[in-house]
């Protein structure tokens, strides 16, 4: 079956932090599997409900060794969730509704 996506996906593995679910502060870690201009697929050991709005930050590497790393801070909505391919947690697909680069805060 031929995949017919509107936006190209890029296989990128970066650390991710889930900061908020809707209006409830929440913290979980994960790792991206792919990104497009409209969405992110990541894995996490935390299950999140389909349709839930979340805030998350992707740790973006510095362009060179003298630059400070950044967070790609994102707001999105969970589209689907399934068992991760390696059976370690969940694969979660989220829209990218808004995003901005910010200085890394840990």
C-alpha positions in Angstrom: 0.0 0.0 0.0 1.4 3.4 -1.0 1.5 6.0 1.8 -0.2 9.3 0.7 0.7 11.8 3.4 0.4 15.6 2.7 3.5 16.5 4.6 6.9 14.8 4.4 8.0 13.0 7.7 11.6 13.2 8.8 13.0 10.3 11.0 14.4 12.2 13.9 15.1 10.8 17.4 15.3 13.5 20.1 14.4 13.6 23.8 10.9 15.0 24.5 9.2 16.2 27.7 5.4 16.3 28.1 4.7 19.3 30.3 0.9 19.6 30.5 -2.2 17.6 29.6 -5.0 20.1 28.9 -5.0 22.4 32.0 -3.4 19.8 34.3 0.4 20.1 34.9 2.0 16.7 34.0 5.4 15.4 33.4 6.6 12.5 31.4 9.5 11.8 29.1 9.6 10.3 25.7 11.5 10.3 22.4 10.5 11.5 18.9 10.4 9.0 16.1 9.5 11.3 13.3 8.4 14.9 12.6 6.6 16.8 9.9 5.5 20.4 9.6 2.1 19.3 11.0 2.7 16.6 13.5 5.0 14.4 15.7 5.2 10.7 16.4 6.9 9.9 19.7 7.1 7.0 22.2 6.6 7.3 25.9 5.8 4.9 28.8 2.8 7.2 29.7 -0.5 6.6 28.1 -2.4 9.7 26.9 -6.1 9.9 25.8 -6.9 10.4 22.1 -8.3 13.9 21.7 -6.4 15.3 24.7 -4.5 18.6 24.2 -0.9 18.5 25.4 2.1 20.8 25.7 5.5 19.3 25.1 9.1 20.3 24.5 11.5 18.6 22.2 15.2 19.1 23.1 16.8 20.5 19.9 20.5 20.1 19.6 22.7 23.1 19.2 23.9 23.9 15.7 27.5 24.0 16.8 29.4 23.3 20.0 29.4 27.0 21.1 25.7 27.5 20.7 23.2 26.8 23.5 20.7 24.0 23.0 17.1 24.9 22.4 13.6 23.5 23.2 11.1 23.3 20.5 8.0 24.1 22.6 4.8 22.7 21.1 1.1 22.6 21.6 -0.9 19.8 20.0 -3.7 17.3 20.1 -3.3 13.5 20.4 -4.6 11.9 17.2 -3.9 8.2 18.0 -2.1 6.0 20.4 -0.8 2.4 19.9 1.6 0.0 21.4 5.2 1.1 20.5 6.8 -1.1 17.9 9.3 -2.4 20.4 6.5 -3.2 22.9 8.1 -0.7 25.4 5.4 1.9 26.0 3.2 3.7 23.6 3.5 5.3 20.2 1.7 8.6 20.2 0.8 10.7 17.2 0.2 14.4 18.0 -0.7 17.4 15.8 1.6 20.5 15.8 -0.9 23.3 16.2 1.6 25.9 17.6 5.3 25.8 18.2 8.3 28.1 19.0 11.9 27.7 19.8 12.9 28.7 23.4 16.1 28.5 25.4 16.5 25.1 27.1 15.2 25.0 30.6 15.6 21.8 32.7 
